[in-house]
Amino acid sequence: MVGIEYRWGGRAPQTGFDCSGLVVHAFERAWGLALPHSTLAQSKAGKAVRRGDLRPGDLIFYNTRRRPYSHVGIYLGEGRFVHAPRRGAKVRIESMRKPYWRKRFNGARRIDNDSH
């Protein structure tokens, strides 16, 4: 999905994605799991994971709008995540180690068939 345009409320490659829509689409396609289209609701799904215990596929949450859990991405491993950042941007891969992301980290969740 890297390169797909951002679109608020979007949840399909043909129309674009917002951050939570990208997560909904990825989990539905990859694992057949239906997640809510809301970062706050997604932040309550699954089980909490510490930053040091992240595994590929875990959801990572950020405070990007002066409120907790206002942004979500999917952890890829090696300190990288994929996300739909904002209007005018495209789905991309970024490093969690960048200062912007480090100071806005809110937590992470692991979603599996037994915990959603």
Secondary structure as GFF3:
##gff-version 3
##sequence-region A 1 116
A	DSSP	beta_strand	11	12	.	.	.	ID=ss1
A	DSSP	beta_strand	16	17	.	.	.	ID=ss2
A	DSSP	alpha_helix	19	31	.	.	.	ID=ss3
A	DSSP	alpha_helix	39	42	.	.	.	ID=ss4
A	DSSP	beta_strand	47	49	.	.	.	ID=ss5
A	DSSP	three_ten_helix	51	53	.	.	.	ID=ss6
A	DSSP	beta_strand	59	62	.	.	.	ID=ss7
A	DSSP	beta_strand	71	77	.	.	.	ID=ss8
A	DSSP	beta_strand	80	83	.	.	.	ID=ss9
A	DSSP	beta_strand	92	95	.	.	.	ID=ss10
A	DSSP	alpha_helix	99	104	.	.	.	ID=ss11
A	DSSP	beta_strand	105	110	.	.	.	ID=ss12
###
